[in-house]
Amino acid sequence: MLLDAGTPQGLSPQAQIPTREQIERLEAQMRMMEQIPIEPVHHFADGLYAREILIRAGTILTGKVHSTEHLNIVSQGRIAVWTEDGMRIVTAPCTLVSRPGTKRVGFALEDTVWTTIHANPKNLTDLVALELALIDNTHPAITSEVAPCLG
């Protein structure tokens, strides 16, 4: 289920659609604050790689930019997600197709389980090699650092 949340109270319609630069500025500010760890669970099947995270309610986080189209499955919870396409409230159960190059900011309204599923034709299991294959490292804001996560 993917719902349009409309304009949240106190935000103008323009505030719903952040630019990539605005998302990156927020991410830079977040990096200066205390981070909370989110430990991913990695799943492998023939030709597939899935990364599952539990995002606790009240957590704000950003995601890395992926270089490939992939699936996202929200199997539990509710999360507000902002991208260059606008803001959405995503409520489980929900499956989303993510375009290459998408940058997200999320705010967990409830404890949320988010799983990203990627094609893995070489059946890589080395996490560094997977990141090199799946993350858009050509974008100037991308580094090897963990995406910021505040709780």
SERO-4910 file (N, C-alpha, C, O; in steps of 0.05 Angstrom, whole numbers):
BEGIN
 pado doro    nc1    nc2    nc3   cac1   cac2   cac3    cc1    cc2    cc3    oc1    oc2    oc3
  Met    A     17    -23      0      0      0      0     18     25      0     36     26     16
  Leu    A     13     43    -18     28     68    -19      8     90    -20     -8     92    -39
  Leu    A      9    108      0    -11    129      2      2    156     -1     24    160      7
  Asp    A    -12    174    -14     -4    202    -15    -13    215     11    -37    216     16
  Ala    A      5    225     26     -2    236     52    -12    265     50    -21    276     70
  Gly    A    -12    276     27    -20    304     24      1    322     37     24    314     40
  Thr    A     -6    347     44     13    365     56     12    363     86     -9    369     98
  Pro    A     33    354     99     33    353    128     29    381    140     37    401    128
  Gln    A     16    381    163     11    407    176     36    423    179     56    413    188
  Gly    A     35    449    171     57    467    174     77    467    151     96    482    151
  Leu    A     73    449    131     90    449    108     76    460     84     52    454     79
  Ser    A     90    475     68     79    484     43     80    462     23     96    443     26
  Pro    A     64    463      1     67    442    -20     95    439    -31    104    417    -37
  Gln    A    110    462    -32    137    461    -42    155    445    -24    174    432    -33
  Ala    A    149    445      2    165    430     22    163    400     18    180    385     27
  Gln    A    142    391      4    138    363     -1    159    352    -21    165    328    -19
  Ile    A    168    368    -39    185    358    -60    213    370    -57    220    391    -68
  Pro    A    230    357    -41    257    367    -37    274    361    -62    270    342    -76
  Thr    A    293    379    -66    312    374    -87    334    355    -77    336    351    -53
  Arg    A    349    343    -95    371    326    -87    390    341    -69    400    331    -49
  Glu    A    395    367    -75    413    383    -59    403    387    -31    418    387    -12
  Gln    A    376    391    -28    365    394     -1    368    369     15    374    370     39
  Ile    A    363    346      2    366    320     16    395    317     25    401    308     47
  Glu    A    414    324      8    442    321     14    451    341     36    468    334     53
  Arg    A    439    365     37    445    384     59    435    373     85    448    375    106
  Leu    A    410    361     85    400    349    109    418    326    118    424    324    142
  Glu    A    427    310     99    444    288    106    470    298    118    480    286    137
  Ala    A    481    319    108    506    330    119    502    340    147    519    336    164
  Gln    A    479    352    153    473    361    180    469    337    199    479    337    221
  Met    A    456    316    188    452    292    204    478    279    212    481    268    234
  Arg    A    498    280    194    524    268    199    538    280    223    556    268    235
  Met    A    531    305    230    543    319    253    531    312    279    540    320    300
  Met    A    509    296    279    495    288    303    501    259    311    513    244    295
  Glu    A    494    252    335    499    225    344    482    206    327    459    210    322
  Gln    A    495    185    318    482    165    301    473    141    317    485    134    338
  Ile    A    452    128    308    443    103    320    449     80    301    446     84    277
  Pro    A    457     58    311    464     36    293    438     22    283    420     17    299
  Ile    A    438     15    258    418     -3    247    433    -26    235    447    -22    215
  Glu    A    430    -49    246    445    -73    237    428    -87    216    407    -98    222
  Pro    A    437    -88    191    422   -102    170    425   -132    173    445   -143    183
  Val    A    404   -146    164    405   -175    161    407   -180    131    391   -170    116
  His    A    427   -196    123    432   -201     95    421   -228     87    425   -248    102
  His    A    407   -230     65    395   -255     55    406   -259     26    407   -241     10
  Phe    A    412   -284     20    422   -291     -6    406   -315    -17    400   -334     -3
  Ala    A    399   -313    -42    387   -335    -57    399   -334    -85    412   -314    -93
  Asp    A    396   -355   -100    408   -356   -127    399   -332   -143    376   -329   -150
  Gly    A    419   -315   -149    413   -291   -166    401   -268   -151    394   -248   -164
  Leu    A    398   -270   -125    385   -248   -109    401   -242    -84    415   -259    -72
  Tyr    A    399   -216    -76    410   -207    -51    389   -189    -38    378   -171    -51
  Ala    A    383   -193    -13    364   -177      2    378   -166     27    393   -180     40
  Arg    A    372   -141     33    382   -128     57    358   -118     73    343   -102     63
  Glu    A    355   -129     97    331   -123    114    340   -106    138    360   -113    151
  Ile    A    325    -85    144    332    -69    167    306    -64    183    284    -62    172
  Leu    A    310    -61    209    289    -53    228    294    -24    235    315    -18    246
  Ile    A    275     -7    228    277     22    234    258     28    257    234     26    254
  Arg    A    269     35    280    252     40    303    236     66    299    246     85    287
  Ala    A    212     67    311    195     90    310    211    115    320    225    113    340
  Gly    A    207    137    306    221    162    314    248    165    301    261    186    306
  Thr    A    257    146    285    283    147    272    281    162    246    262    158    230
  Ile    A    300    180    241    302    193    215    328    182    202    348    180    216
  Leu    A    327    175    177    350    164    163    350    171    134    329    179    123
  Thr    A    373    169    121    375    172     92    385    146     81    398    130     94
  Gly    A    380    143     55    390    119     42    411    126     21    414    149     13
  Lys    A    426    105     14    446    109     -7    432    109    -34    409     99    -37
  Val    A    446    119    -55    435    119    -82    444     93    -96    467     87    -97
  His    A    424     78   -105    430     53   -119    432     57   -149    419     75   -160
  Ser    A    449     42   -161    453     45   -190    435     27   -207    436     29   -231
  Thr    A    419     10   -194    402     -8   -208    373     -6   -198    368      2   -176
  Glu    A    355    -14   -215    327    -16   -207    325    -40   -188    337    -61   -193
  His    A    309    -37   -167    306    -59   -148    279    -57   -134    264    -37   -137
  Leu    A    273    -77   -117    248    -77   -102    254    -69    -73    275    -75    -62
  Asn    A    234    -56    -61    234    -50    -33    208    -62    -22    186    -58    -33
  Ile    A    210    -77      0    186    -88     12    185    -78     41    204    -82     57
  Val    A    163    -64     48    158    -56     75    139    -77     87    115    -77     79
  Ser    A    149    -94    104    133   -116    114    121   -111    142    104   -126    151
  Gln    A    129    -89    154    118    -81    180    121    -52    184    141    -40    175
  Gly    A    101    -39    195    103    -11    204     93      9    184     79      3    165
  Arg    A    100     34    190     92     57    175    115     77    175    126     83    197
  Ile    A    121     89    152    144    107    149    137    129    129    125    124    108
  Ala    A    145    153    136    143    176    117    169    176    102    190    176    113
  Val    A    166    177     75    190    176     58    189    200     39    169    205     25
  Trp    A    211    215     38    214    238     20    235    231     -1    256    221      6
  Thr    A    228    236    -26    248    234    -48    245    259    -65    229    277    -59
  Glu    A    260    259    -86    257    281   -105    230    281   -119    223    300   -132
  Asp    A    214    259   -115    187    257   -126    166    267   -107    143    268   -114
  Gly    A    173    273    -82    154    282    -63    154    264    -38    172    248    -34
  Met    A    133    268    -22    130    254      3    108    233      1     87    239    -11
  Arg    A    112    210     14     92    189     15     93    177     43    114    176     56
  Ile    A     70    169     52     68    152     76     66    124     66     47    117     51
  Val    A     84    107     73     84     79     65     76     62     89     88     64    110
  Thr    A     55     46     85     44     29    106     46      0     97     39     -7     75
  Ala    A     57    -17    115     59    -45    109     32    -58    108     13    -49    121
  Pro    A     29    -78     91     48    -88     72     49    -72     47     28    -62     37
  Cys    A     73    -68     36     76    -51     13    101    -59     -2    122    -64     10
  Thr    A     99    -62    -29    122    -67    -46    125    -44    -65    106    -36    -78
  Leu    A    149    -34    -67    155    -11    -84    178    -18   -104    196    -33    -97
  Val    A    176     -8   -128    198    -10   -147    214     16   -145    203     38   -147
  Ser    A    240     14   -141    257     37   -138    273     41   -163    287     22   -173
  Arg    A    272     65   -174    288     72   -198    317     76   -190    323     84   -168
  Pro    A    335     71   -209    363     78   -204    366    108   -198    352    124   -210
  Gly    A    384    115   -180    389    143   -175    371    157   -155    374    181   -150
  Thr    A    353    142   -143    334    154   -123    348    158    -97    362    141    -87
  Lys    A    344    182    -85    355    188    -58    331    193    -40    313    208    -46
  Arg    A    331    179    -16    309    181      2    317    191     30    339    188     38
  Val    A    297    203     43    298    209     71    273    196     83    251    198     72
  Gly    A    277    182    106    254    169    118    251    177    147    271    183    161
  Phe    A    226    178    156    220    182    185    201    161    193    178    160    184
  Ala    A    210    143    210    193    120    218    171    129    238    177    139    260
  Leu    A    147    126    229    124    133    246    117    110    265    106    115    287
  Glu    A    124     86    257    122     62    274    147     45    269    162     50    250
  Asp    A    152     26    286    174      7    280    169     -4    252    147    -14    247
  Thr    A    189     -2    235    185    -10    207    207    -29    198    231    -25    204
  Val    A    199    -50    184    217    -69    172    218    -63    142    197    -65    128
  Trp    A    241    -56    132    245    -48    104    266    -67     91    288    -69    102
  Thr    A    258    -80     70    277    -99     56    281    -89     28    262    -84     13
  Thr    A    306    -87     20    314    -80     -7    323   -106    -21    340   -120    -10
  Ile    A    312   -111    -44    319   -136    -59    332   -128    -85    320   -114   -101
  His    A    356   -139    -90    371   -133   -114    376   -158   -130    379   -180   -119
  Ala    A    378   -155   -157    388   -177   -173    418   -180   -166    432   -160   -161
  Asn    A    427   -204   -165    454   -211   -158    464   -233   -177    469   -256   -167
  Pro    A    466   -227   -203    471   -249   -222    498   -263   -218    501   -286   -227
  Lys    A    517   -250   -205    543   -263   -199    543   -278   -173    563   -289   -165
  Asn    A    520   -277   -159    517   -290   -133    539   -281   -113    550   -297    -98
  Leu    A    544   -255   -113    564   -244    -95    554   -247    -66    530   -244    -61
  Thr    A    572   -252    -48    565   -253    -19    583   -234     -3    577   -229     20
  Asp    A    604   -224    -15    622   -205     -2    607   -178     -2    600   -167    -23
  Leu    A    603   -167     22    587   -142     24    600   -118     11    586   -101      1
  Val    A    627   -117     12    641    -95     -1    637    -97    -31    632    -77    -45
  Ala    A    640   -121    -42    636   -125    -71    607   -119    -79    602   -107   -101
  Leu    A    588   -126    -63    560   -120    -68    555    -90    -69    541    -80    -87
  Glu    A    566    -76    -49    563    -47    -49    575    -34    -73    563    -16    -85
  Leu    A    598    -43    -82    610    -32   -106    593    -37   -130    591    -21   -148
  Ala    A    579    -60   -131    562    -67   -154    535    -53   -153    524    -48   -175
  Leu    A    525    -46   -130    498    -36   -127    495     -6   -121    474      6   -127
  Ile    A    515      6   -109    513     34   -101    525     52   -123    546     46   -134
  Asp    A    512     74   -128    520     94   -148    544    110   -136    539    129   -122
  Asn    A    568    101   -142    592    115   -132    600    138   -150    621    151   -144
  Thr    A    586    143   -171    593    166   -189    581    192   -178    590    213   -187
  His    A    562    190   -160    550    215   -149    569    228   -130    580    214   -112
  Pro    A    573    254   -132    594    267   -115    589    265    -85    608    266    -70
  Ala    A    564    262    -76    558    261    -48    561    233    -36    560    230    -12
  Ile    A    565    213    -53    567    186    -43    595    180    -33    615    186    -46
  Thr    A    596    169     -9    622    161      3    619    133     13    597    121     11
  Ser    A    640    122     24    638     96     35    626     96     63    623     75     75
  Glu    A    619    119     73    608    121    100    580    109    100    566    108     80
  Val    A    571    102    124    544     92    128    526    116    126    532    138    135
  Ala    A    502    112    113    483    134    112    474    141    140    471    124    157
  Pro    A    470    167    145    464    176    173    437    166    182    418    162    166
  Cys    A    435    162    208    411    151    221    409    163    249    426    158    266
  Leu    A    388    178    254    384    190    280    359    179    293    339    174    280
  Gly    A    361    176    319    337    165    334    331    183    357    312    178    372
***
